[in-house]
Amino acid sequence: MFQLSSPALDNIILLCDSYKVSHYAQYPPGTETIYSYFESRGGKFSDTVFFGLQYIMKKTLVGPVVSHEKIDQAKAIFHAHFGMDIINESGWRYIVDHHKGHLPLRIKAVPEGSVIPTRNVLFTVENTDPKCYWLTNYVETILVQVWYPIAVATNSRIMKQIIAQYLMETSENLDSLPYKLHDFGFRGVSSIESAALGGLAHLVSFRGTDTVAALLLGQSAYNCPMAGFSVPATEHSTMTVWGEDHEVDAYNHLLDTYETGTFACVSDSYNVWKACENIWGEQLHDRVGCCMFFPTVVCILRCGFYQRACSFPCTHFLHSCFARLISCYFDFYGLHYLDC
């Protein structure tokens, strides 16, 4: 039966760059301790949000991760790969025999979620057995993968700051800030693991997500019962299946289905102006209302279609679209300032 993942991917000896296997023989005689550190060397932003190390450690480094069977497997693979016996067989077997397969390493890190200026240490790694000095940098390959959740968490924090700035300028109310950038990235990343780790990194700053994998990782790796939240929402297929002549029936059906709370509705399947100004603004005005006893409807405008339809930059087009939609919202529901 086909396996989705190779057993070799659970072998810490194989989770490295090829050249790491040869490094144990390159250290000066008498070496006993290697102390390494990881930092952000700098970039677009002056600060870094540290996140993701716990997951990587728990998945690959914690527990009896080395066995004689895994050593045999790695020895065979690297022999075929290099054309010679190159693995540090005695060193790995020492770890099994004297440490029961546990890696003699000490890893210290700043608390996850910390905002740290660039060019500062984020975590350190050192060997705790002088005979295993070669092990410290062997695990570099897997540990450096923390760059991905760090990058996502850092970018999300910056976007949160930008959103907060404009919320204060337009409403002076930050209550809804944690839900102003909703993660819909599951389908846009390279793997389920990427979705889980990147999605959870986003939730360091926000609370809105549709990336279920991130919630599961939060529970298993971070003991977080529920890291993010969502609302019922439509997609184009559930709207267009009604047909253009029954668009208002589709919206009425949603209002019947979700009588309270919030739901998001794709409203640009055919003509977003007709949907917002005629259907939502007039025909369904009294059903939507403006008080707490009515459902909250979030009208969604997707930019992809309009980017193909217009000849000038999409950002300029979207600016005019949202300005018109907001004006429409104000006109039909009697609002005089933005408070959302």
SULTA-V379888 format. One record per residue. N is the residue number from 0. RES is the residue in one small letter. SS is DSSP state (@ for helix, = for strand, . for the rest). PSI is psi as a letter, one per 40 degrees, with the letter a starting at -180 (NA if undefined). NEAR is the number of other C-alpha atoms within 8 Angstrom. Layout:
BEGIN
N|RES|SS|PSI|NEAR  N|RES|SS|PSI|NEAR
END
This chain:
BEGIN
0|m|.|h|2  1|f|.|h|3  2|q|.|h|5  3|l|.|d|4  4|s|.|i|5  5|s|.|i|7  6|p|@|d|6  7|a|@|d|7  8|l|@|e|9  9|d|@|e|7  10|n|.|h|12  11|i|@|d|11  12|i|@|d|9  13|l|@|e|8  14|l|.|g|10  15|c|.|i|13  16|d|.|i|7  17|s|@|d|6  18|y|@|e|6  19|k|@|d|10  20|v|@|d|12  21|s|@|e|11  22|h|@|d|9  23|y|@|d|9  24|a|@|e|5  25|q|@|e|6  26|y|.|i|8  27|p|.|i|5  28|p|.|h|4  29|g|.|e|4  30|t|.|h|9  31|e|.|d|9  32|t|.|h|10  33|i|.|h|11  34|y|=|h|9  35|s|=|i|9  36|y|=|i|9  37|f|=|h|9  38|e|=|i|10  39|s|.|h|11  40|r|.|e|6  41|g|.|i|8  42|g|.|a|6  43|k|.|d|4  44|f|.|i|6  45|s|.|e|8  46|d|=|i|9  47|t|=|h|13  48|v|=|h|14  49|f|.|h|16  50|f|.|i|12  51|g|.|e|12  52|l|@|d|9  53|q|@|d|8  54|y|@|d|9  55|i|@|d|12  56|m|@|d|10  57|k|@|d|9  58|k|@|d|7  59|t|@|d|9  60|l|.|e|10  61|v|.|h|10  62|g|.|a|7  63|p|.|g|9  64|v|.|e|12  65|v|.|h|16  66|s|.|i|10  67|h|@|d|8  68|e|@|d|6  69|k|@|d|10  70|i|@|d|13  71|d|@|d|8  72|q|@|d|9  73|a|@|d|12  74|k|@|d|12  75|a|@|d|8  76|i|@|d|8  77|f|@|d|13  78|h|@|d|11  79|a|@|d|8  80|h|@|d|6  81|f|@|d|8  82|g|.|f|7  83|m|.|i|7  84|d|.|h|8  85|i|.|e|10  86|i|.|i|9  87|n|.|g|9  88|e|@|d|8  89|s|@|d|6  90|g|@|d|9  91|w|@|d|10  92|r|@|d|11  93|y|@|d|9  94|i|@|d|14  95|v|@|d|13  96|d|@|d|8  97|h|@|e|7  98|h|@|e|10  99|k|.|f|9  100|g|.|e|13  101|h|.|i|12  102|l|.|h|12  103|p|.|g|10  104|l|=|i|11  105|r|=|h|8  106|i|=|h|8  107|k|=|i|7  108|a|=|i|7  109|v|.|i|8  110|p|.|h|6  111|e|.|i|9  112|g|.|e|8  113|s|.|i|9  114|v|=|h|8  115|i|=|h|10  116|p|=|i|8  117|t|.|i|11  118|r|.|f|8  119|n|.|i|8  120|v|=|h|9  121|l|=|d|12  122|f|=|i|11  123|t|=|i|12  124|v|=|h|12  125|e|=|i|13  126|n|=|i|15  127|t|.|e|9  128|d|.|h|10  129|p|@|d|9  130|k|@|e|6  131|c|@|f|12  132|y|@|d|13  133|w|@|e|10  134|l|@|d|9  135|t|.|d|15  136|n|@|e|9  137|y|@|d|10  138|v|@|e|10  139|e|@|d|9  140|t|@|d|10  141|i|@|d|9  142|l|@|d|10  143|v|@|e|8  144|q|@|e|7  145|v|@|e|11  146|w|@|d|7  147|y|@|d|8  148|p|@|d|14  149|i|@|d|14  150|a|@|d|10  151|v|@|d|11  152|a|@|d|17  153|t|@|d|12  154|n|@|d|8  155|s|@|d|11  156|r|@|d|10  157|i|@|d|8  158|m|@|d|8  159|k|@|d|12  160|q|@|d|8  161|i|@|d|8  162|i|@|d|10  163|a|@|d|10  164|q|@|d|8  165|y|@|d|8  166|l|@|d|12  167|m|@|d|10  168|e|@|d|7  169|t|@|d|9  170|s|.|e|10  171|e|.|f|7  172|n|.|h|9  173|l|.|e|8  174|d|.|d|5  175|s|.|e|8  176|l|@|d|11  177|p|@|e|10  178|y|@|e|9  179|k|.|e|9  180|l|.|g|8  181|h|.|h|10  182|d|=|h|10  183|f|.|f|8  184|g|.|e|10  185|f|@|d|11  186|r|@|e|6  187|g|@|e|5  188|v|.|i|9  189|s|.|d|6  190|s|.|i|6  191|i|@|d|9  192|e|@|d|7  193|s|@|d|10  194|a|@|d|16  195|a|@|d|15  196|l|@|d|12  197|g|@|d|13  198|g|@|d|16  199|l|@|d|14  200|a|@|d|14  201|h|@|d|12  202|l|.|e|13  203|v|.|d|8  204|s|.|d|11  205|f|.|i|15  206|r|.|e|11  207|g|=|h|14  208|t|=|i|13  209|d|.|e|11  210|t|.|g|13  211|v|@|d|8  212|a|@|d|12  213|a|@|d|14  214|l|@|d|13  215|l|@|d|9  216|l|@|d|12  217|g|@|d|14  218|q|@|d|11  219|s|@|d|8  220|a|@|d|9  221|y|@|e|9  222|n|.|f|7  223|c|.|h|8  224|p|.|d|6  225|m|.|h|8  226|a|.|d|11  227|g|.|i|10  228|f|=|i|9  229|s|.|i|7  230|v|.|i|7  231|p|=|i|7  232|a|=|i|8  233|t|.|i|9  234|e|.|i|8  235|h|@|d|8  236|s|@|d|6  237|t|@|e|8  238|m|@|d|13  239|t|@|e|10  240|v|.|d|6  241|w|.|d|11  242|g|.|i|8  243|e|@|d|7  244|d|@|e|6  245|h|@|f|8  246|e|@|d|11  247|v|@|d|8  248|d|@|d|8  249|a|@|d|10  250|y|@|d|8  251|n|@|d|9  252|h|@|d|8  253|l|@|d|8  254|l|@|d|10  255|d|@|d|7  256|t|@|d|6  257|y|.|g|10  258|e|.|d|8  259|t|.|i|8  260|g|.|a|8  261|t|=|h|11  262|f|=|i|12  263|a|=|h|12  264|c|=|h|11  265|v|=|h|14  266|s|.|e|12  267|d|.|f|10  268|s|.|d|9  269|y|.|c|6  270|n|.|h|8  271|v|@|d|10  272|w|@|d|8  273|k|@|d|8  274|a|@|d|12  275|c|@|d|13  276|e|@|d|11  277|n|@|d|10  278|i|@|c|12  279|w|@|d|11  280|g|@|d|14  281|e|@|c|9  282|q|@|d|8  283|l|.|e|10  284|h|@|d|12  285|d|@|d|6  286|r|@|d|7  287|v|@|d|11  288|g|.|a|8  289|c|.|f|6  290|c|.|i|5  291|m|.|e|5  292|f|.|e|5  293|f|.|i|12  294|p|.|i|13  295|t|=|h|9  296|v|=|h|9  297|v|=|h|8  298|c|=|h|9  299|i|=|h|9  300|l|.|h|8  301|r|.|h|8  302|c|@|e|8  303|g|@|d|6  304|f|@|d|7  305|y|@|d|9  306|q|@|d|10  307|r|@|d|7  308|a|@|e|6  309|c|.|i|9  310|s|.|e|6  311|f|.|i|6  312|p|.|h|8  313|c|@|d|10  314|t|@|d|6  315|h|@|d|8  316|f|@|d|10  317|l|@|d|9  318|h|@|d|8  319|s|@|d|8  320|c|@|d|8  321|f|@|d|8  322|a|@|d|8  323|r|@|d|8  324|l|@|d|10  325|i|@|d|8  326|s|@|d|8  327|c|@|d|11  328|y|@|d|10  329|f|@|d|11  330|d|@|d|8  331|f|@|d|10  332|y|@|e|10  333|g|.|f|6  334|l|.|i|8  335|h|.|e|5  336|y|.|i|7  337|l|.|h|7  338|d|.|g|6  339|c|.|NA|5
END
